[in-house]
Structures are given as structure tokens and as C-alpha cells.
Amino acid sequence: MGQGGEPRRAQAYDGELGAAVTRAQDGDEAAFAVAYRLVQPGLLGYLRGIVGDEAEDVASDAWLEIARDLGRFKGDGAGFRGWTATIARHRALDHLRRLRVRPRSAALDQDAVVDLAGPHSTHDEALESLSTEHALELVRGLPRDQAEAVLLRVVVGLDGPAAARVLGKRPGAVRTAAHRGLKRLAGQLGAANAGEGVTDGGSRTLGEST
């Protein structure tokens, strides 16, 4: 995936991204290329978690829509990342519907209360480890709500409220799903690093079990 620590990286680029988007809306093609370069890696990683090997094709469809509707976008760099993630998600779900593939739904109690991890715990350990293809494969095996929350938070670099808007859920629900997913990933990554639980699972789409 190559996106470990992406939230910090993405936030650092948000000023540059916002300026590029503004120029692109005025017809600057070079600025649009800059926006694409800043957004595409995270967007592609997110789509790989949803549609697997079809991610590049779905991303291409998403960028056609992004370019077409760019003039209607209003917001800053962080808002642009959220907007593009929403478009990419819609295209990914359309793709799955065309294939008659239904990601496994995982009902989440949106009022569930959990003890969230501290600032330097398994959450951060999982974030730092999410730079490998094996980690992305593990993300694909999470329940759908957890996988998307982790991908949006870690790979795309969205904050909780922005990720919630993309998913159409409440921020608390997304925060809970991300925490549960990262906690599960931390355990799986720890086992993998110890030489346990490593599989050669091939490509899967979001929410399929390992």
C-alpha cells in the first residue's frame, strides 16, 4: 500500500492540494495533475480494499467523474479528499453491483460504547504497519464496516467526521468501527510478524473472510 502514516502526510499536503484544486477549477491542467498526484495513491489503496484487482479501472471511472464535476466542488484540500473518496466509493459499489457481488454486511450498533485506545497503543502500531501489501490483504478480511473505516482513516487520510460523511454514518459509529478494525489488525499483524497466520490468499474484495 505504501500509505503508512497517511493521515499525517495527507494533512501536510492539504494546503498544496487545496491551492491546486482552486487553480484546476480555473482551467489549469497542470494543477489538476498535481491534485491527482496527491490524491490518487490513497484513493487507489482504498479502492483495492473494496474491489481488489479492479481498483485501477474503478479509479479511472471515478476520476472521469471528478474531472467532469470539478467546477461544482466547494471546499479545501481535506474536503476534496473526502469528495473524491465519496465518488470513488459510489463507483466501486456500482462495479460490485454489476458483478452481482455483495460485500458481506456487518451490522454495527451505532450506539455501542467502547473504551477507545490511548494515543500510543495498538491503534498506532497498526497504523505504522499498514504500509505493506500483506496488511492490505488483512484489511480486506475485516467486516465491511471496519474495513472501510480503516481504509478511509488510514489510507485516504480522512478524519472521523469526513469518513462518516463518505459512509453516510455517524462519526461515533465510524470511530468505533475503525478502532475495532485496527485492534483486530494489530493482533493479526503481531501474529504475522511472529511467523503465524501468514496466508497466500490472493485478491479479495471488501468484507470477504480470510
C-alpha positions in Angstrom: 0.0 0.0 0.0 2.8 2.4 0.8 0.5 4.6 2.8 1.7 4.1 6.4 1.1 7.3 8.4 -1.0 8.6 5.7 -3.3 10.8 7.8 -0.3 13.0 8.8 1.0 13.0 5.3 -2.3 13.9 3.7 -2.9 16.7 6.2 0.6 18.1 5.4 -0.4 18.2 1.7 -3.8 19.7 2.2 -2.7 23.3 1.7 -1.0 22.4 -1.6 -3.9 20.2 -2.6 -6.5 23.0 -1.9 -4.4 25.5 -4.0 -4.1 23.0 -6.8 -7.8 22.3 -6.9 -8.6 26.1 -7.0 -6.3 26.5 -9.9 -7.7 23.4 -11.6 -11.2 24.8 -11.4 -9.9 27.8 -13.3 -8.8 25.5 -16.1 -5.2 24.9 -15.1 -4.5 21.4 -16.4 -1.1 21.2 -14.6 -2.8 22.0 -11.3 -5.3 19.2 -11.9 -2.3 16.8 -12.4 -0.9 18.0 -9.1 -4.2 17.3 -7.4 -4.3 13.8 -9.0 -0.8 13.1 -7.8 -1.6 14.0 -4.2 -5.0 12.1 -4.1 -4.6 9.1 -6.3 -2.3 6.9 -4.1 -4.7 6.9 -1.2 -7.7 6.6 -3.4 -6.3 3.6 -5.2 -5.4 1.9 -1.9 -8.9 2.5 -0.7 -10.4 1.0 -3.8 -8.1 -2.0 -3.7 -9.7 -2.8 -0.3 -13.1 -2.7 -1.9 -12.8 -4.2 -5.4 -9.3 -5.8 -5.3 -7.6 -6.1 -8.7 -10.3 -4.0 -10.4 -9.2 -0.9 -8.4 -7.4 0.9 -11.3 -10.3 0.6 -13.6 -12.7 1.9 -11.0 -10.3 4.7 -10.1 -10.3 5.7 -13.8 -14.1 5.9 -13.8 -14.0 7.9 -10.6 -11.5 10.4 -12.0 -13.6 10.9 -15.1 -16.5 11.9 -12.8 -14.2 14.0 -10.6 -12.9 15.9 -13.7 -16.4 16.4 -15.1 -17.9 17.7 -11.8 -14.8 19.6 -10.5 -16.5 23.0 -11.1 -19.2 22.1 -8.6 -16.8 21.2 -5.8 -16.6 23.7 -2.9 -14.1 23.3 -0.1 -10.4 22.9 0.9 -7.9 20.2 0.3 -9.3 18.0 3.1 -12.7 18.4 1.7 -11.5 17.5 -1.8 -10.1 14.2 -0.5 -13.4 13.4 1.1 -15.4 14.4 -2.0 -13.2 12.2 -4.2 -13.5 9.3 -1.8 -17.3 9.5 -1.9 -17.2 9.4 -5.7 -14.8 6.5 -5.8 -16.9 4.6 -3.3 -20.0 5.1 -5.4 -18.2 3.8 -8.5 -16.8 0.8 -6.5 -20.2 -0.2 -5.3 -21.7 0.2 -8.8 -18.9 -2.1 -10.0 -19.8 -4.7 -7.4 -23.4 -4.5 -8.2 -22.7 -5.0 -11.9 -20.8 -8.1 -10.9 -23.6 -9.2 -8.6 -21.0 -9.3 -5.8 -22.4 -8.3 -2.4 -19.8 -7.3 0.2 -20.6 -9.0 3.5 -22.6 -6.6 5.6 -21.6 -6.3 9.2 -24.3 -4.6 11.3 -22.8 -2.1 13.7 -24.5 -1.0 16.8 -24.2 2.8 16.3 -24.8 3.5 19.9 -22.2 1.0 21.1 -19.8 2.4 23.6 -16.2 1.0 23.8 -13.1 2.1 25.6 -11.1 3.7 22.9 -7.4 3.1 22.8 -5.0 5.7 24.1 -2.8 7.8 21.7 0.1 5.3 21.8 -1.4 1.8 21.7 -2.4 -0.9 19.3 -4.1 1.8 17.1 -0.8 3.5 16.3 1.1 0.2 16.0 -1.5 -0.9 13.3 -1.2 2.4 11.5 2.5 2.1 11.3 2.2 -1.4 9.9 -0.3 -0.6 7.2 2.4 0.1 4.6 2.6 -3.5 3.3 0.5 -5.4 0.8 0.0 -8.1 3.4 -1.6 -5.6 5.7 -4.0 -4.5 2.9 -4.8 -8.2 2.4 -5.7 -8.4 6.1 -7.9 -5.2 5.8 -9.9 -6.9 3.1 -10.7 -9.7 5.5 -12.3 -7.4 8.1 -16.1 -6.9 8.3 -17.2 -4.3 5.8 -17.8 -1.5 8.2 -14.4 -1.9 9.9 -12.5 -2.3 6.6 -14.0 0.8 5.1 -13.5 2.8 8.3 -9.8 1.8 8.5 -9.2 2.4 4.8 -10.7 5.9 4.9 -9.0 6.9 8.1 -5.6 5.3 7.3 -5.2 5.1 3.6 -7.2 8.1 2.3 -6.3 10.1 5.5 -9.7 11.4 6.4 -10.6 12.5 9.9 -13.6 10.9 11.7 -16.3 13.3 10.6 -15.1 13.3 6.9 -15.0 9.5 6.9 -18.5 9.4 8.4 -19.8 11.6 5.6 -18.4 9.3 2.9 -20.0 6.3 4.5 -23.3 8.0 5.5 -22.9 7.1 9.1 -22.5 8.9 12.4 -18.9 9.8 13.4 -19.1 7.7 16.6 -20.1 4.7 14.6 -17.1 5.1 12.2 -14.8 5.8 15.1 -15.9 2.6 16.8 -15.6 0.5 13.6 -12.1 1.9 12.9 -11.0 1.2 16.5 -12.3 -2.4 16.3 -10.7 -2.9 12.9 -7.3 -1.5 13.9 -7.4 -3.6 17.1 -8.0 -6.7 15.1 -5.4 -5.8 12.6 -2.8 -5.2 15.3 -3.3 -8.7 16.6 -3.1 -10.2 13.2 0.0 -8.2 12.3 1.6 -9.3 15.5 0.9 -12.9 14.7 2.2 -12.5 11.2 5.4 -10.9 12.4 5.9 -13.9 14.7 5.6 -16.2 11.7 2.0 -17.2 12.4 -1.2 -16.7 10.4 0.5 -15.8 7.1 -1.5 -16.9 4.2 -1.3 -16.7 0.4 -4.9 -15.6 0.0 -4.8 -13.8 -3.3 -7.0 -10.9 -4.1 -10.3 -10.5 -2.3 -13.0 -7.8 -2.3 -14.0 -5.9 0.8 -15.6 -7.9 3.6 -14.8 -11.4 2.5 -13.4 -13.6 5.2 -9.9 -14.9 5.3 
